[in-house]
Amino acid sequence: MQKTIIKNIQTGISKNCDILKKNEKILEVVIENTTIKILLKKKTNKYVGYFKDMEFISEG
């Protein structure tokens, strides 16, 4: 399975993730060792997504 890293914008904390789905517009990930799934959308060379009022970014 492909991996990526997402970063919380507010706290600066990074987490490893498994990639479920990736294309030019979206990146769907699950944080390792959890069942938390996050959908990120492509915006200017980075993927941006939200989970419980927290913003995350990833380069995919």
N, CA, C and O atoms as a GROMACS GRO file, in nm:
protein
  240
    1MET      N    1   0.084  -0.118   0.000
    1MET     CA    2   0.000   0.000   0.000
    1MET      C    3   0.088   0.124   0.000
    1MET      O    4   0.192   0.128   0.067
    2GLN      N    5   0.047   0.226  -0.076
    2GLN     CA    6   0.123   0.351  -0.081
    2GLN      C    7   0.103   0.431   0.046
    2GLN      O    8  -0.002   0.423   0.110
    3LYS      N    9   0.204   0.508   0.081
    3LYS     CA   10   0.202   0.587   0.204
    3LYS      C   11   0.221   0.734   0.171
    3LYS      O   12   0.275   0.768   0.066
    4THR      N   13   0.178   0.821   0.262
    4THR     CA   14   0.202   0.963   0.253
    4THR      C   15   0.202   1.019   0.395
    4THR      O   16   0.172   0.947   0.491
    5ILE      N   17   0.234   1.145   0.407
    5ILE     CA   18   0.234   1.213   0.537
    5ILE      C   19   0.138   1.331   0.527
    5ILE      O   20   0.142   1.409   0.432
    6ILE      N   21   0.050   1.344   0.629
    6ILE     CA   22  -0.034   1.462   0.637
    6ILE      C   23   0.011   1.545   0.756
    6ILE      O   24   0.064   1.492   0.854
    7LYS      N   25  -0.011   1.676   0.747
    7LYS     CA   26   0.032   1.767   0.853
    7LYS      C   27  -0.085   1.855   0.895
    7LYS      O   28  -0.155   1.911   0.811
    8ASN      N   29  -0.105   1.865   1.026
    8ASN     CA   30  -0.206   1.954   1.081
    8ASN      C   31  -0.151   2.096   1.074
    8ASN      O   32  -0.045   2.124   1.130
    9ILE      N   33  -0.222   2.186   1.008
    9ILE     CA   34  -0.177   2.324   0.989
    9ILE      C   35  -0.163   2.397   1.122
    9ILE      O   36  -0.065   2.469   1.142
   10GLN      N   37  -0.259   2.380   1.212
   10GLN     CA   38  -0.260   2.456   1.337
   10GLN      C   39  -0.155   2.410   1.436
   10GLN      O   40  -0.092   2.492   1.502
   11THR      N   41  -0.134   2.278   1.447
   11THR     CA   42  -0.042   2.227   1.549
   11THR      C   43   0.096   2.191   1.493
   11THR      O   44   0.193   2.183   1.568
   12GLY      N   45   0.104   2.170   1.362
   12GLY     CA   46   0.230   2.130   1.302
   12GLY      C   47   0.262   1.982   1.317
   12GLY      O   48   0.370   1.938   1.278
   13ILE      N   49   0.169   1.904   1.374
   13ILE     CA   50   0.190   1.760   1.395
   13ILE      C   51   0.169   1.686   1.264
   13ILE      O   52   0.071   1.708   1.193
   14SER      N   53   0.262   1.597   1.232
   14SER     CA   54   0.254   1.516   1.111
   14SER      C   55   0.222   1.372   1.146
   14SER      O   56   0.266   1.321   1.250
   15LYS      N   57   0.146   1.306   1.060
   15LYS     CA   58   0.109   1.165   1.080
   15LYS      C   59   0.129   1.088   0.951
   15LYS      O   60   0.106   1.141   0.842
   16ASN      N   61   0.172   0.963   0.963
   16ASN     CA   62   0.182   0.874   0.848
   16ASN      C   63   0.044   0.821   0.812
   16ASN      O   64  -0.038   0.794   0.900
   17CYS      N   65   0.020   0.807   0.681
   17CYS     CA   66  -0.111   0.762   0.634
   17CYS      C   67  -0.096   0.661   0.522
   17CYS      O   68   0.004   0.661   0.450
   18ASP      N   69  -0.196   0.576   0.508
   18ASP     CA   70  -0.209   0.486   0.394
   18ASP      C   71  -0.300   0.553   0.292
   18ASP      O   72  -0.404   0.608   0.328
   19ILE      N   73  -0.260   0.550   0.165
   19ILE     CA   74  -0.340   0.610   0.059
   19ILE      C   75  -0.444   0.509   0.011
   19ILE      O   76  -0.410   0.399  -0.032
   20LEU      N   77  -0.572   0.547   0.018
   20LEU     CA   78  -0.680   0.463  -0.032
   20LEU      C   79  -0.708   0.495  -0.179
   20LEU      O   80  -0.731   0.404  -0.259
   21LYS      N   81  -0.705   0.623  -0.212
   21LYS     CA   82  -0.738   0.667  -0.348
   21LYS      C   83  -0.664   0.796  -0.378
   21LYS      O   84  -0.657   0.886  -0.294
   22LYS      N   85  -0.608   0.806  -0.499
   22LYS     CA   86  -0.536   0.927  -0.536
   22LYS      C   87  -0.552   0.951  -0.685
   22LYS      O   88  -0.535   0.860  -0.766
   23ASN      N   89  -0.585   1.076  -0.720
   23ASN     CA   90  -0.585   1.118  -0.859
   23ASN      C   91  -0.548   1.266  -0.865
   23ASN      O   92  -0.500   1.321  -0.766
   24GLU      N   93  -0.571   1.332  -0.978
   24GLU     CA   94  -0.531   1.472  -0.993
   24GLU      C   95  -0.611   1.566  -0.905
   24GLU      O   96  -0.566   1.678  -0.879
   25LYS      N   97  -0.728   1.524  -0.858
   25LYS     CA   98  -0.815   1.613  -0.783
   25LYS      C   99  -0.828   1.581  -0.635
   25LYS      O  100  -0.846   1.671  -0.554
   26ILE      N  101  -0.820   1.452  -0.599
   26ILE     CA  102  -0.842   1.414  -0.459
   26ILE      C  103  -0.736   1.316  -0.407
   26ILE      O  104  -0.670   1.246  -0.484
   27LEU      N  105  -0.724   1.315  -0.276
   27LEU     CA  106  -0.638   1.219  -0.206
   27LEU      C  107  -0.718   1.170  -0.086
   27LEU      O  108  -0.755   1.249   0.001
   28GLU      N  109  -0.745   1.040  -0.082
   28GLU     CA  110  -0.819   0.981   0.030
   28GLU      C  111  -0.723   0.896   0.111
   28GLU      O  112  -0.662   0.802   0.058
   29VAL      N  113  -0.710   0.928   0.241
   29VAL     CA  114  -0.612   0.860   0.325
   29VAL      C  115  -0.677   0.810   0.454
   29VAL      O  116  -0.783   0.856   0.495
   30VAL      N  117  -0.608   0.712   0.518
   30VAL     CA  118  -0.644   0.665   0.652
   30VAL      C  119  -0.518   0.680   0.736
   30VAL      O  120  -0.411   0.633   0.699
   31ILE      N  121  -0.532   0.745   0.851
   31ILE     CA  122  -0.418   0.762   0.941
   31ILE      C  123  -0.379   0.625   0.997
   31ILE      O  124  -0.466   0.549   1.041
   32GLU      N  125  -0.249   0.594   0.994
   32GLU     CA  126  -0.201   0.464   1.040
   32GLU      C  127  -0.245   0.435   1.183
   32GLU      O  128  -0.247   0.524   1.268
   33ASN      N  129  -0.279   0.310   1.208
   33ASN     CA  130  -0.320   0.259   1.339
   33ASN      C  131  -0.449   0.322   1.391
   33ASN      O  132  -0.475   0.321   1.511
   34THR      N  133  -0.530   0.379   1.300
   34THR     CA  134  -0.661   0.433   1.338
   34THR      C  135  -0.762   0.394   1.230
   34THR      O  136  -0.727   0.328   1.132
   35THR      N  137  -0.886   0.436   1.250
   35THR     CA  138  -0.988   0.419   1.146
   35THR      C  139  -1.031   0.555   1.092
   35THR      O  140  -1.137   0.568   1.032
   36ILE      N  141  -0.948   0.657   1.114
   36ILE     CA  142  -0.981   0.793   1.071
   36ILE      C  143  -0.950   0.809   0.922
   36ILE      O  144  -0.835   0.795   0.880
   37LYS      N  145  -1.054   0.837   0.845
   37LYS     CA  146  -1.038   0.856   0.701
   37LYS      C  147  -1.055   1.005   0.671
   37LYS      O  148  -1.149   1.068   0.720
   38ILE      N  149  -0.964   1.060   0.589
   38ILE     CA  150  -0.968   1.202   0.554
   38ILE      C  151  -0.962   1.215   0.403
   38ILE      O  152  -0.882   1.150   0.337
   39LEU      N  153  -1.048   1.301   0.350
   39LEU     CA  154  -1.051   1.331   0.208
   39LEU      C  155  -0.990   1.468   0.187
   39LEU      O  156  -1.038   1.568   0.241
   40LEU      N  157  -0.882   1.473   0.108
   40LEU     CA  158  -0.815   1.599   0.079
   40LEU      C  159  -0.834   1.632  -0.068
   40LEU      O  160  -0.832   1.543  -0.154
   41LYS      N  161  -0.852   1.761  -0.099
   41LYS     CA  162  -0.871   1.805  -0.236
   41LYS      C  163  -0.751   1.887  -0.282
   41LYS      O  164  -0.693   1.962  -0.203
   42LYS      N  165  -0.715   1.873  -0.408
   42LYS     CA  166  -0.596   1.939  -0.463
   42LYS      C  167  -0.618   2.089  -0.476
   42LYS      O  168  -0.718   2.134  -0.534
   43LYS      N  169  -0.524   2.166  -0.421
   43LYS     CA  170  -0.523   2.311  -0.434
   43LYS      C  171  -0.379   2.356  -0.450
   43LYS      O  172  -0.300   2.343  -0.356
   44THR      N  173  -0.344   2.406  -0.566
   44THR     CA  174  -0.210   2.458  -0.594
   44THR      C  175  -0.096   2.368  -0.542
   44THR      O  176  -0.025   2.405  -0.449
   45ASN      N  177  -0.081   2.254  -0.602
   45ASN     CA  178   0.028   2.160  -0.578
   45ASN      C  179   0.025   2.089  -0.442
   45ASN      O  180   0.116   2.010  -0.414
   46LYS      N  181  -0.074   2.113  -0.358
   46LYS     CA  182  -0.089   2.042  -0.232
   46LYS      C  183  -0.232   1.998  -0.216
   46LYS      O  184  -0.324   2.058  -0.272
   47TYR      N  185  -0.250   1.892  -0.140
   47TYR     CA  186  -0.384   1.844  -0.108
   47TYR      C  187  -0.425   1.902   0.027
   47TYR      O  188  -0.346   1.901   0.122
   48VAL      N  189  -0.547   1.953   0.036
   48VAL     CA  190  -0.597   2.017   0.158
   48VAL      C  191  -0.728   1.950   0.197
   48VAL      O  192  -0.815   1.928   0.113
   49GLY      N  193  -0.742   1.918   0.328
   49GLY     CA  194  -0.864   1.856   0.376
   49GLY      C  195  -0.892   1.894   0.520
   49GLY      O  196  -0.807   1.950   0.589
   50TYR      N  197  -1.013   1.861   0.565
   50TYR     CA  198  -1.056   1.898   0.700
   50TYR      C  199  -1.111   1.776   0.772
   50TYR      O  200  -1.172   1.688   0.712
   51PHE      N  201  -1.087   1.773   0.903
   51PHE     CA  202  -1.143   1.670   0.989
   51PHE      C  203  -1.166   1.732   1.127
   51PHE      O  204  -1.071   1.776   1.191
   52LYS      N  205  -1.291   1.734   1.171
   52LYS     CA  206  -1.327   1.790   1.303
   52LYS      C  207  -1.267   1.928   1.325
   52LYS      O  208  -1.198   1.951   1.424
   53ASP      N  209  -1.293   2.019   1.233
   53ASP     CA  210  -1.248   2.159   1.241
   53ASP      C  211  -1.096   2.174   1.240
   53ASP      O  212  -1.046   2.279   1.281
   54MET      N  213  -1.023   2.073   1.196
   54MET     CA  214  -0.878   2.082   1.181
   54MET      C  215  -0.844   2.074   1.033
   54MET      O  216  -0.904   1.996   0.959
   55GLU      N  217  -0.749   2.155   0.991
   55GLU     CA  218  -0.708   2.157   0.850
   55GLU      C  219  -0.578   2.079   0.833
   55GLU      O  220  -0.484   2.096   0.911
   56PHE      N  221  -0.574   1.994   0.730
   56PHE     CA  222  -0.458   1.912   0.702
   56PHE      C  223  -0.409   1.938   0.561
   56PHE      O  224  -0.487   1.970   0.472
   57ILE      N  225  -0.277   1.923   0.540
   57ILE     CA  226  -0.220   1.932   0.407
   57ILE      C  227  -0.132   1.812   0.381
   57ILE      O  228  -0.080   1.750   0.474
   58SER      N  229  -0.114   1.781   0.253
   58SER     CA  230  -0.026   1.673   0.213
   58SER      C  231   0.022   1.700   0.071
   58SER      O  232  -0.048   1.764  -0.008
   59GLU      N  233   0.142   1.652   0.040
   59GLU     CA  234   0.192   1.664  -0.095
   59GLU      C  235   0.155   1.541  -0.177
   59GLU      O  236   0.181   1.536  -0.297
   60GLY      N  237   0.094   1.443  -0.113
   60GLY     CA  238   0.047   1.323  -0.182
   60GLY      C  239   0.157   1.223  -0.193
   60GLY      O  240   0.136   1.115  -0.248
   0.00000   0.00000   0.00000
